[in-house]
Amino acid sequence: MSIFTPTNQIRLTNVAVVRMKRAGKRFEIACYRNKVVSWRSGVEKDLDEVLQTHSVFVNVSKGQVAKKEDLLSAFGTDDQTAVCKQILSKGEVQVSDKERQTQLEQMFRDIATIVADKCVNPETKRPYTVILIERAMKDIHYSVKANKSTKQQALEVIKQLKEKMQIERAHMRLRFLLPVNEGKKLKEKLKPLIKVVESEDYGQQLEIVCLVDPGCFREIDELIKKETKGRGSLEVLSLKDVEEGDEKLE
């Protein structure tokens, strides 16, 4: 006995649905669970690891595939993969309340981990534990945003925590080797970007070892390249200037 299956229906299981409304119609794609966030954060780059199929649906749960003419009017193309990418980037992930809660709890832990990894107590130079950061985030009633990356939110958390506790991003230790002629003038331009000058040595070149905020690294690098026309160099001696042992919040 043969069972008739309509050709425009596809059955999928263990699926995460991403939905987008365009031109008055609903479009959906079927993704593997936990892969959408990985794709959006740039961790996962292989589309086949994210999509269960390169088909665009009007209803994933019923297996109803979108018509070509609807794709053309809504997206300006009937290229299924191109449309899938658009929906994957900008669509809304459909999850149950329980799944959403689990996802938010995981993101909360991930944000706390990033903050603990990047920050120290500026007085002692000691890092904070993840548990301590989690507690501090609860104290300021930080609310996780599911549609924002954990990295972006970690930077927001650092700003908010600074108002309540002794915390700042751990400094990077850098060494500059600058041509002596340009070095003195360049040093004045670098001053606002440097937190602490640890040593300064005039020889055939001007050598400066200093601590900087990681957020200033790119600006410093570009400034040295531009002002010395590539003759100056920048070396990272340590990514984080920290003391041994964890910080305790009394």
N, C-alpha and C positions, 0 to 999 in steps of 0.2 A: 504494500500500500504506500503510495507516494503522498507526501504532505506538501501542499502548495505554499511556498514562501514568496511574498511579493518582492520584486527585484529592488524596490527602493527602501527595503528594510534591512537593518544590520543589528544583530543582537550583541551586546557587550556586557561584560561583568567586571566587578571590582574597579569601578570607574569614578573618576573625579570630573565633574562637568563644569566647563567654563562657558558662561553665557554672555551674549551681547545683543542689544536691540539696535537695529539700523533700519531706516526707511520704513518704520512701522512694523517690522517683522522681527521675529526672534531667531537667533542663530546660536547654535551650541557646538562645542567640540568635546571629544572624549579623551581625557588624559589619564595617565597613571597617577595613583594617589601619591602625595608628597613631592611630585615632580614639578608642579606648577611654580611653587615658591623657589625651587632650585633654579629653574629656567629664568625667572624674573630677577633673581639676585646675581645671575651670571655664573653660578656654580656648574650648572648643566648646560652644555652647548650643543648636544646632539638631539635634534628634534625628534628622532625616532625613539629616543629614550623617554620622551615626554608624552607624545601622542600615541594613543592606542591605534588610531587609524587617521589617515590624512583626509578623511571625509568631513564635510561640514553638515550638521544636522539642523532640523527645526525642533526636533525632540529626540534627545539621546536615549532616554529610557524606553521610548516606543520604537526606536530604531529608524525614525523617519528622516531621510536624507533631504537636504535643501535642494531646490531646483536651480539649475544654472542661471535662468533668467532672473531669479531673485538675488543671486549672488552678484550678477552684473549690475543690477539697479542699485544695490546697497553698497557694494565695495568697488565697483568699476572694473572688476575682473572676475572670471570664473575659475581662476587658478586656485584650486582647493588648498594647496600648501601655503600660498601667499595669504589667503583669507584666514587659515588656521593660525598663522603667526600673528596677524592683527588681533584676533580674538584672544589668543594666548597672552599677548602683551597688555591689552586694555580691557578685556572682559572681566566679568564678576564670577568668582569661583563659588559654585553652589555646594554648600556643606551643611550638615545637620548641626543642631545646637551643640550636641556633645562633641562633634569633631571640631567645631569652631572654638569651643572652650579649651580643648586639648591643644589646638594650634596656638592659641593666645598664651597659654601657660608655657609652652615650649619657647615661644618667641620671647617671653618675659625672662626666662632663664638664659637664653642666648644673648639678650641685650646686657644682662647683668655680667655675663662672662666676658663680653667685649669690653665693658667699662672696667672690670677688674683687671683685665689684661693690659689696658692702655693707661691706667691711672695710678697715682701714688698720693700719699699724704705729703704735701710740699715741705712740711717741716722736718719729717723723719726720712723722707724718700722711700718709705716702705709701701709695698702694694697692699691693697685691701683684698680680702677674700670674697669669693662670689656670694657666699651666704650673707656676708655683711652688706654687700651692695644690694642684694635682693631685699634685705630688711629696710635699707635706706629708701629704696624705690617704693616700697609699700608705705613708708612713713610720709612720703611726699604725694602719695596716691597717684602714682604714675599709671596712666591708662595706655595699654599697648594698642597700636594702630595696625590692623591686619594688612592694610594696603601699602604700608611703608616698609622699607628694608630695615633690618635690625641694626645695620651700620649707621644709617641716618638717625634712627631713634636713640642709639647709644650716645651720639654727639649731643642730642637734645637732653638726654638724662644727665650727662656730665654738666651741662649749663645749669640745669635745675638743682642738681646736688651741690654745686658750688655755693648756692645761697644758704645751704643748711649745714654743710660740713667742710672740713679742710680736705679738698680734693682738686687735683689738676692732672692734665695729661703728663705722663712721664716724658722728660726731655730727651732729645737725641743728642749724642755727643758727636760732633763733627770736627774735621781738620780741614782748614783751607790752606792751600799753597798758592800765593798770589805774587805776580811780578812786582818787584819793589816799587817801581815808578807809579803804577796804577794802584798799588796796594793801599797806600795811605788815604787816597781819595775814596777808594772802594770801601775801606773800613768804616768810614763815616756813613756811607749809604747802608751798610749792613747792620750798623749799631742798633737801630730800632727793632731789627728782627732777631737779635741775639739776646738770650736771657742772662747768661753768665760767660765771661771770657776767663778760661782756666789758665791759658798760657799764650804768650806772644813772643815770637822770636824773629829778629831781623838778621838774615844772612844773605845769601844770594837771592833768596826769596823771602817774602813775609809769610811766616807760618803761624796760624792762629788755631788753637784748640778751644772749642766753646760748646755750650749747651744751648739748644734751640727748641722751640715748640715744634712738634712734628708737622703741624699745619702750615708752617712757614717754609718747609723744606724746598718745595718746588720753586717758590719765589726766590729763595736764596740761590738755588742752582742756576736759574735763568739769569739772575743778576750777574753772577760771576762769569758765566759764559759770554754774556753780552758785553760787559765792561772790559773783560780781558781778551776779548776776541778769541776765546778758546785756549788761551795760554795759562789760565788759572785752573786749578783743580779742586775738587771737593770730595772728601772721603768720609764715609760713615764709620765711626769708631765703635759706636754701640747704638742700637735702636732704642734702648731704654736705660736711663740712668737711675737705677734702683738699688736700695740696700737689701741685704738678705733678711729673711723673716717677714711674716705677715703683720699688717697693721691691725691693732685691736681698738675697737671703739668703746671707750669706757662708759 
